[in-house]
Amino acid sequence: MTTLDLRAASVVEPRARFRDLVASEWLKLWSLRSTGWALLLGALAVVGFNFGTAWDHYRYWFQYDGQSRADFKANDMGLWDAFTGNASMVLILCAGAMGAVAVVGEYSSGLIRTTFAAVPARGSVMAAKVLVVAVVQTAFGVVVAAGSFWSTQAMLSARDLGLPITHPGAMRIVVASALLAPVCALVGMAIGALLRKSAISIVGSVVLLLLLPSALSDQRHLTAVLAHTTPLHAWRRQMPVGLGQEPYPWSTGAAWLVYGLWALGAAVVTVVAVRRRDQ
């Protein structure tokens, strides 16, 4: 073997830097046409649901009786229009599905084998993917939550019903609605990492994030406690109106903790599941 061959054999390819992995995952995510369309259509649907509710209150305001109008103002019901229950369900569906597809899409196309061949550090690859999805979904959540609040309160202001962002509880519901997107997207990623099939992963996200929490009643202690551990009910707890009506009330701090634990747990599951199953 010549000296040149020995030198070539002794060359060790440097490990990929984490920022390079993040850049790679960013490019892969935005190279898909479906990413931009999914975010755009999801944003239009969420903002549209909220704006439609505000429009109904604006249009039919004088058809309500005097007591109903007084209750609307006294209870700050304009904040319910800022981000409605229907809009939260659409957001959960969109974010959970996009999170799942971000993982299973590479498995379906076979690109994941190329990725792991180039970068054997599977945990680092998935950590970079988790970071990219979390950032994109956070930006998505901020856009739809802020857009919903601005558009609905602008519509309601025509009837002198709109509330400013400085109103007590307004900022909290905007932040909670914005963060609902990355939390659900990370959960979708975890389900995708475990199931590896697009359709099954999306259905699993819907069941875990939407159907199961909706089936849990607040009227019994056990089901109420279980409901309080879900992102959907944690979001509902951040609503600043209608408090004191729950038979088993809980704090907003606990709701924020639920958000954090779901996001952290989902990120860990995503990284660990891929690293162990694909060795």
Beta strands, then each sheet from edge to edge (+ up, - down):
end
